[in-house]
Amino acid sequence: MSAAKKHKTIVLQGKWSEYTFKPLLPSSHLRKISKFSRVYRGTSTEGKHVVIKVLPDDMAKMPLMVKYFKNEINWFGLHPNISAPFEYIVQDNRHFLISEFLQAIDLSYYNKRTMFFKKKRIKMALNCGMQILDAVESMHNKGIIHADIKPANVMLLTNRRKRPDYQNPIFQLIDFGLVREAGKSQGKFKKIAQRPFVLVYSPPEQVLGFHELTGFHSDLYNIALLMYEMITKKPAYESKLSVKLMNLQTSFPLPTNKSIPAELMRILHKAASKYHFKKPPNHYKRDTIYHRLKLGIEQRYQTAAELKEALRQFKQGYLKE
């Protein structure tokens, strides 16, 4: 590739500013390019860094995908712990979203590189859980679930040296590409949005495609797994075998871990409750799976407020110890 092509600059004319970025320059890539993702670092006319998300060309041909992509701007300014796009641009038949560039690390980076003692990890997880619960509650109040809460979609603000304020950490929820109305099937979007290798944090009803059973409780499930990993430094469910991983996700409770105090473990277990299938779910009829999934769901916290209160009470007692 020639140097001239590598440094080719795209200029976007927005409503609020003009934005430039170099899509072929590796240092401009904020996320690894995939079928679903094109995310770049750009610059506004004012010299501020911004995040530029591009809808892949093949998806831009699907009106439903364009609709979901554009809808991400609906969450801008909804809550202090939400970082959503503030501008949508269509230019040369391509679709772009512009977001504020956060001086931050995502929780995938945090989980791999922080070396805290147990009590500090628990405090950070509690702060994160309660802030993200505040954020999703603002969405739930509008009847919407995020449906994709995972370490890569939660940012921890830092200074320029990538050092967070550990005394008063601030977390931000990002990426609203899979949001939908609670309790509704994805319909035509279902096949488009299937991403089997990112479902490690998703509840059984989502993994098995029973989207009519997804609800506010589904986001709470994701948050429980997020907190679990922040404390233990490893995902709740791991396997190199996809069939085994799916069986763990759909049928087995959160593994009890000695790093997590018993009362907090009880809270996380409840938030991530599921029915224990004695055989892999595909051995059962769809109606049977539906009713058994529902039984597990009924054991969970049903609202963000319920889970926040449980965590608040635990935190109050834990910090006195």
Backbone torsions as a table, in degrees:
resi	resn	phi	psi	omega
1	MET	NA	130.7	-178.7
2	SER	-70.2	153.6	-179.9
3	ALA	-61.4	-36.3	-179.2
4	ALA	-64.2	-42.7	180.0
5	LYS	-68.6	-40.3	-178.7
6	LYS	-60.5	-33.1	-176.7
7	HIS	-101.3	17.2	178.1
8	LYS	-59.0	131.7	-177.9
9	THR	-106.2	133.4	173.1
10	ILE	-102.8	133.4	179.9
11	VAL	-112.6	124.2	179.7
12	LEU	-107.8	131.7	178.3
13	GLN	-96.5	104.6	-178.9
14	GLY	-99.9	175.8	178.8
15	LYS	-72.6	-36.1	-173.4
16	TRP	-100.4	-22.0	-177.6
17	SER	-166.4	-177.6	173.3
18	GLU	-111.5	138.2	-174.6
19	TYR	-125.7	138.1	179.1
20	THR	-124.6	147.0	173.6
21	PHE	-157.2	163.0	-178.1
22	LYS	-119.1	92.5	-172.6
23	PRO	-64.2	-21.2	-178.1
24	LEU	-95.3	-1.9	179.6
25	LEU	-90.5	116.4	-175.8
26	PRO	-53.0	-36.3	-178.8
27	SER	-68.2	-13.3	177.7
28	SER	-83.0	-14.7	-175.7
29	HIS	-79.8	119.8	177.9
30	LEU	-90.3	-22.0	175.3
31	ARG	-138.1	153.8	177.1
32	LYS	-62.1	132.8	-179.1
33	ILE	-67.0	132.8	178.5
34	SER	-142.0	-177.5	178.9
35	LYS	-58.1	-32.5	-173.2
36	PHE	-104.8	-8.4	-166.9
37	SER	-135.4	128.4	169.3
38	ARG	-136.9	100.1	-175.2
39	VAL	-127.6	124.6	-173.7
40	TYR	-127.8	157.8	169.7
41	ARG	-90.1	130.5	178.1
42	GLY	-129.7	-176.3	-179.0
43	THR	-135.1	138.3	177.1
44	SER	-88.1	169.4	178.2
45	THR	-56.4	-32.3	-178.1
46	GLU	-78.0	-1.8	178.9
47	GLY	88.0	9.4	179.5
48	LYS	-90.0	142.0	174.4
49	HIS	-70.8	142.6	175.7
50	VAL	-135.4	164.6	174.1
51	VAL	-102.8	128.5	179.9
52	ILE	-115.5	115.0	178.8
53	LYS	-103.4	130.0	-176.5
54	VAL	-114.1	131.7	175.1
55	LEU	-76.3	121.3	-180.0
56	PRO	-53.4	145.6	-173.2
57	ASP	-56.8	-40.1	-178.4
58	ASP	-67.0	-33.0	178.7
59	MET	-78.1	-25.8	178.8
60	ALA	-65.7	-14.0	177.9
61	LYS	-84.4	-6.8	-177.9
62	MET	-105.4	111.0	-177.4
63	PRO	-54.4	-36.1	-178.8
64	LEU	-67.3	-39.1	177.6
65	MET	-66.0	-39.0	177.3
66	VAL	-61.4	-41.8	179.9
67	LYS	-61.0	-48.2	-179.8
68	TYR	-63.5	-39.6	-179.9
69	PHE	-62.6	-50.3	-178.6
70	LYS	-63.3	-35.2	-176.3
71	ASN	-63.2	-14.0	-179.3
72	GLU	-61.4	-26.0	-179.4
73	ILE	-71.4	-13.3	179.9
74	ASN	-62.7	-20.7	-173.3
75	TRP	-98.9	0.7	177.9
76	PHE	-64.9	129.9	176.7
77	GLY	76.7	5.0	-177.6
78	LEU	-70.4	-36.3	-176.0
79	HIS	-155.5	146.8	-179.1
80	PRO	-60.1	-24.5	-179.7
81	ASN	-97.3	16.6	175.2
82	ILE	-116.5	129.5	175.1
83	SER	-117.4	103.1	-176.4
84	ALA	-120.4	161.4	179.1
85	PRO	-59.8	144.6	179.1
86	PHE	-108.7	-6.7	-179.1
87	GLU	-148.2	139.7	177.8
88	TYR	-118.5	128.6	-176.1
89	ILE	-128.5	133.2	169.8
90	VAL	-112.5	122.5	-177.5
91	GLN	-147.2	129.5	-178.7
92	ASP	53.7	40.9	179.3
93	ASN	63.0	19.9	176.2
94	ARG	-117.0	154.2	-173.0
95	HIS	-116.8	133.5	-175.2
96	PHE	-133.9	144.8	170.9
97	LEU	-120.1	136.7	-179.7
98	ILE	-112.8	126.7	178.7
99	SER	-126.1	160.3	173.4
100	GLU	-63.8	139.2	174.4
101	PHE	-82.7	121.8	-178.9
102	LEU	-93.8	132.6	170.1
103	GLN	-79.4	96.1	-168.0
104	ALA	-162.3	167.8	169.7
105	ILE	-121.3	150.5	175.6
106	ASP	-86.9	167.9	-174.5
107	LEU	-71.0	-19.9	173.7
108	SER	-62.4	-45.3	178.1
109	TYR	-65.2	-46.2	-179.7
110	TYR	-58.3	-47.9	-176.1
111	ASN	-63.2	-33.4	-176.7
112	LYS	-82.3	-26.9	-167.9
113	ARG	-114.5	-11.6	179.9
114	THR	-87.6	140.1	-176.7
115	MET	-124.2	64.1	-179.3
116	PHE	-93.4	158.8	169.0
117	PHE	-71.6	163.6	-172.3
118	LYS	-53.6	-47.1	-174.1
119	LYS	-62.8	-38.5	178.7
120	LYS	-67.1	-38.8	178.5
121	ARG	-64.1	-38.4	179.7
122	ILE	-66.6	-43.2	179.0
123	LYS	-62.1	-42.3	179.1
124	MET	-64.3	-41.7	179.9
125	ALA	-64.6	-38.9	178.1
126	LEU	-65.5	-44.9	177.7
127	ASN	-59.7	-44.9	-179.6
128	CYS	-63.5	-50.9	-177.6
129	GLY	-56.7	-44.0	-176.4
130	MET	-72.1	-35.5	177.8
131	GLN	-70.1	-41.1	179.3
132	ILE	-70.6	-33.1	174.1
133	LEU	-62.8	-40.7	175.1
134	ASP	-58.4	-43.8	-178.1
135	ALA	-64.0	-49.6	-176.8
136	VAL	-70.3	-28.1	177.2
137	GLU	-60.9	-36.9	178.2
138	SER	-64.8	-32.3	175.5
139	MET	-75.4	-42.7	179.6
140	HIS	-59.9	-34.8	178.7
141	ASN	-62.5	-18.1	176.4
142	LYS	-102.0	7.5	177.2
143	GLY	81.3	17.2	-173.8
144	ILE	-116.4	141.2	172.3
145	ILE	-111.7	150.6	-179.7
146	HIS	-73.8	-46.6	172.6
147	ALA	71.3	8.1	-179.7
148	ASP	-151.5	44.4	-179.7
149	ILE	-84.3	118.8	-177.7
150	LYS	-155.8	167.4	-176.4
151	PRO	-54.1	-37.3	-178.4
152	ALA	-68.9	-17.0	-177.6
153	ASN	-106.4	14.1	174.6
154	VAL	-125.9	122.7	-177.3
155	MET	-105.5	141.9	175.0
156	LEU	-110.7	116.2	-176.7
157	LEU	-64.2	144.4	-177.4
158	THR	-137.2	174.9	168.2
159	ASN	-88.3	-174.0	-176.5
160	ARG	-65.8	-18.3	178.3
161	ARG	-92.7	13.4	-179.3
162	LYS	64.2	32.1	178.0
163	ARG	-105.7	116.7	176.1
164	PRO	-72.4	163.5	170.7
165	ASP	-87.1	96.4	-173.6
166	TYR	-71.2	-18.1	177.0
167	GLN	-78.0	-38.1	-179.9
168	ASN	-134.2	67.3	-176.2
169	PRO	-67.7	146.4	177.8
170	ILE	-121.6	125.7	-178.4
171	PHE	-111.8	145.4	-179.5
172	GLN	-128.6	133.9	175.5
173	LEU	-91.4	131.8	-178.4
174	ILE	-127.9	179.1	172.8
175	ASP	61.8	96.6	-176.1
176	PHE	-112.7	30.6	-176.2
177	GLY	-73.9	-16.3	-178.7
178	LEU	-114.9	10.4	-178.4
179	VAL	-61.4	149.6	177.6
180	ARG	-161.0	169.8	178.3
181	GLU	-68.9	137.1	-179.8
182	ALA	-63.3	138.7	174.2
183	GLY	76.6	12.0	180.0
184	LYS	-117.3	144.7	176.4
185	SER	-67.3	152.2	177.9
186	GLN	-77.1	-11.8	178.9
187	GLY	58.0	-129.9	-178.3
188	LYS	-64.2	-24.3	-178.4
189	PHE	-73.9	-17.0	-173.6
190	LYS	-56.4	-51.9	-177.4
191	LYS	-68.9	-35.9	-179.7
192	ILE	-64.3	-39.6	-171.0
193	ALA	-88.5	-4.0	-177.7
194	GLN	-64.6	121.7	178.4
195	ARG	-132.9	81.0	-169.8
196	PRO	-56.5	-30.3	-174.2
197	PHE	-87.2	0.7	174.5
198	VAL	-112.7	13.0	-177.7
199	LEU	-90.1	11.5	-178.6
200	VAL	-58.8	-29.5	-176.8
201	TYR	-99.7	3.3	-174.2
202	SER	-91.1	148.7	179.2
203	PRO	-73.3	162.2	-177.0
204	PRO	-54.4	-39.1	-177.9
205	GLU	-63.1	-30.0	178.9
206	GLN	-81.4	-42.8	179.5
207	VAL	-60.6	-40.3	-175.9
208	LEU	-88.4	-0.6	174.8
209	GLY	83.1	19.0	176.9
210	PHE	-94.2	67.9	-172.2
211	HIS	-69.2	-19.0	175.6
212	GLU	-67.9	-16.6	177.7
213	LEU	-94.1	-6.8	178.7
214	THR	-71.2	144.5	-178.9
215	GLY	-159.9	-165.6	179.8
216	PHE	-57.4	-36.3	179.1
217	HIS	-59.3	-26.1	-179.5
218	SER	-68.5	-41.2	175.3
219	ASP	-64.3	-36.8	-179.5
220	LEU	-65.9	-37.5	175.2
221	TYR	-57.3	-49.2	-179.7
222	ASN	-58.7	-41.5	-178.1
223	ILE	-66.3	-37.2	176.8
224	ALA	-60.6	-43.5	178.7
225	LEU	-67.9	-34.5	177.6
226	LEU	-62.7	-47.4	179.5
227	MET	-64.8	-40.8	178.6
228	TYR	-55.9	-46.4	-178.0
229	GLU	-69.9	-34.5	178.0
230	MET	-63.3	-33.0	-178.4
231	ILE	-84.0	-45.4	-174.1
232	THR	-87.7	-16.3	-178.3
233	LYS	68.0	21.6	173.4
234	LYS	-151.4	149.9	-180.0
235	PRO	-60.9	151.6	179.3
236	ALA	-63.4	-35.1	-177.7
237	TYR	-125.7	125.8	-179.6
238	GLU	-139.6	136.8	171.7
239	SER	-171.1	142.1	176.0
240	LYS	-79.7	-13.8	179.2
241	LEU	-94.2	116.0	-174.5
242	SER	-60.2	-36.9	-179.8
243	VAL	-65.7	-43.3	179.2
244	LYS	-65.8	-41.3	179.9
245	LEU	-61.1	-43.5	179.0
246	MET	-63.8	-37.8	178.8
247	ASN	-65.4	-40.6	177.2
248	LEU	-62.9	-44.5	-177.9
249	GLN	-64.1	-40.4	-171.6
250	THR	-88.6	-20.7	-170.0
251	SER	-125.3	-21.0	-171.2
252	PHE	-108.1	138.2	179.5
253	PRO	-68.9	167.2	175.5
254	LEU	-56.2	131.0	178.1
255	PRO	-65.6	130.4	176.0
256	THR	-64.2	135.8	-177.4
257	ASN	-130.5	132.8	-174.9
258	LYS	-67.0	-15.0	177.7
259	SER	-74.3	-16.2	-175.9
260	ILE	-105.4	121.6	177.8
261	PRO	-53.8	147.7	-173.5
262	ALA	-55.1	-42.8	-177.6
263	GLU	-67.7	-40.9	177.5
264	LEU	-67.3	-37.7	177.2
265	MET	-60.9	-39.1	178.9
266	ARG	-62.9	-41.4	179.9
267	ILE	-64.2	-46.0	-179.7
268	LEU	-65.9	-38.3	176.4
269	HIS	-59.1	-44.6	-179.2
270	LYS	-65.2	-44.1	-179.7
271	ALA	-62.9	-30.6	-177.2
272	ALA	-109.0	27.2	-177.7
273	SER	-61.2	145.7	177.4
274	LYS	-153.2	158.4	176.4
275	TYR	-77.0	137.1	178.7
276	HIS	-89.5	102.6	175.3
277	PHE	-74.0	127.8	180.0
278	LYS	-73.3	-25.3	175.4
279	LYS	-123.9	161.4	176.3
280	PRO	-53.5	140.8	-175.1
281	PRO	-53.8	-28.7	-178.6
282	ASN	-71.0	-2.2	175.2
283	HIS	-86.7	-4.1	-176.7
284	TYR	-113.0	158.6	174.4
285	LYS	-70.9	155.2	-176.6
286	ARG	-58.7	-42.4	179.7
287	ASP	-60.8	-38.9	-179.9
288	THR	-66.6	-44.3	178.1
289	ILE	-60.0	-45.0	-178.8
290	TYR	-55.7	-51.5	-175.6
291	HIS	-68.4	-34.1	179.6
292	ARG	-75.3	-35.7	172.6
293	LEU	-60.1	-41.9	-179.1
294	LYS	-62.1	-38.2	178.3
295	LEU	-60.8	-41.8	177.9
296	GLY	-66.1	-42.2	-179.4
297	ILE	-61.3	-37.8	-177.7
298	GLU	-64.7	-18.2	179.9
299	GLN	-86.7	-9.6	-177.3
300	ARG	-82.7	168.3	164.6
301	TYR	-66.2	140.0	-176.2
302	GLN	-100.2	-17.2	-179.8
303	THR	-133.9	155.0	177.1
304	ALA	-61.0	-35.7	-179.4
305	ALA	-61.6	-39.7	179.1
306	GLU	-62.9	-47.6	-178.7
307	LEU	-67.9	-39.2	177.8
308	LYS	-60.0	-42.5	-179.2
309	GLU	-65.2	-40.9	177.9
310	ALA	-62.5	-43.1	179.1
311	LEU	-68.2	-37.2	179.3
312	ARG	-61.7	-45.5	-179.2
313	GLN	-65.3	-41.2	177.5
314	PHE	-62.8	-46.5	-177.8
315	LYS	-60.4	-41.4	-179.2
316	GLN	-59.8	-44.5	179.3
317	GLY	-73.3	-37.7	-175.7
318	TYR	-67.5	-38.9	-177.4
319	LEU	-72.6	-16.6	177.8
320	LYS	-81.3	-18.0	-176.0
321	GLU	-68.8	NA	NA
